[in-house]
Amino acid sequence: MRRDVFQAIADPTRRAIITLIALQAMTPNAIAEHFDTTRQAVSKHLKILTECELVKQEHQGREIYYQLELEKMKTIDNWLEQFRQLWETRFNQLDSVLSTLKPK
């Protein structure tokens, strides 16, 4: 089943995993050390992130390292950009209103 990137980031544990591996590639065991959960639970989260193509696996000897797929993160950023522009416009409008109300 093909998953959507927004399904991946909907879960707080998966968002935390993304944050962890954004800095450096990590093995599943190294990732699991940061959570109060089982290694199997972390593996399920990694599977979903891999299916969504937000992380990719790299084999180094017998170890598997997971690293963030930055290109796929741009999909999320592009979607958020429309809201970023809306917020900036509203903050600018609020700033204008507040500046006219400020006593001189």
C-alpha positions as a printed Julia matrix, in Angstrom:
104×3 Matrix{Float64}:
  0.0    0.0    0.0
  1.35   3.4   -0.99
  1.13   5.91   1.83
  0.96   9.67   1.79
  3.71  11.82   3.37
  1.1   13.51   5.52
  0.19  10.14   7.07
  3.81   9.81   8.05
  4.08  13.15   9.8
  0.7   12.77  11.51
  2.25  10.63  14.24
  4.4   12.36  16.89
  6.81   9.42  17.14
  7.46   9.52  13.41
  8.01  13.27  13.56
 10.53  12.67  16.35
 12.28  10.01  14.26
 12.48  12.46  11.35
 14.04  15.03  13.66
 16.59  12.51  14.91
 17.76  11.32  11.52
 17.75  14.81  10.03
 21.09  15.36  11.75
 22.7   12.04  10.87
 21.87   8.59   9.54
 21.08   6.11  12.3
 20.48   2.4   12.75
 17.1    1.2   14.02
 18.66   0.26  17.37
 20.19   3.73  17.77
 16.83   5.3   16.96
 14.98   2.99  19.37
 17.27   4.08  22.23
 15.61   7.51  22.11
 12.11   6.18  22.73
 10.34   4.44  25.57
  8.95   1.77  23.26
  9.95  -1.53  21.73
 12.38  -1.96  18.85
  9.51  -3.54  16.89
  7.35  -0.43  17.33
 10.19   1.75  16.03
 10.59  -0.64  13.08
  6.92  -0.2   12.19
  7.34   3.57  12.23
 10.44   3.27  10.05
  8.53   1.05   7.64
  5.82   3.69   7.24
  8.39   6.45   6.79
 10.15   4.33   4.16
  6.88   3.59   2.34
  6.19   7.33   2.24
  9.71   7.84   0.91
 10.56  10.28   3.71
 13.5    8.11   4.75
 15.74   5.8    2.81
 17.78   2.82   3.85
 21.48   2.51   3.25
 23.27  -0.78   3.88
 26.74  -0.52   5.36
 28.05  -4.01   5.99
 25.53  -5.8    8.19
 23.98  -2.57   9.44
 21.09  -0.66   7.92
 21.18   3.1    8.33
 18.12   5.28   7.89
 18.52   8.79   6.59
 16.13  11.58   5.77
 15.05  12.02   2.14
 15.21  15.79   1.82
 13.57  15.95  -1.6
 10.4   14.36  -0.23
 10.35  16.85   2.66
  9.96  19.58   0.03
  6.47  18.21  -0.67
  5.48  19.12   2.87
  7.22  22.49   2.66
  5.48  23.35  -0.61
  2.09  22.54   0.88
  2.83  24.65   3.97
  4.02  27.59   1.88
  0.46  28.61   0.98
 -0.37  28.95   4.66
  2.89  30.73   5.43
  1.95  33.41   2.88
 -1.54  33.7    4.35
 -0.18  34.12   7.89
  2.33  36.74   6.79
 -0.4   38.73   5.04
 -2.63  38.62   8.12
  0.22  39.6   10.45
  1.05  42.54   8.19
 -2.61  43.61   8.21
 -2.7   43.34  12.0
  0.49  45.36  12.25
 -1.08  48.09  10.11
 -4.2   48.21  12.28
 -2.17  48.32  15.48
  0.07  51.1   14.17
 -3.0   53.26  13.37
 -4.39  52.65  16.87
 -1.13  53.49  18.63
 -1.26  56.93  20.24
  1.13  59.45  18.76
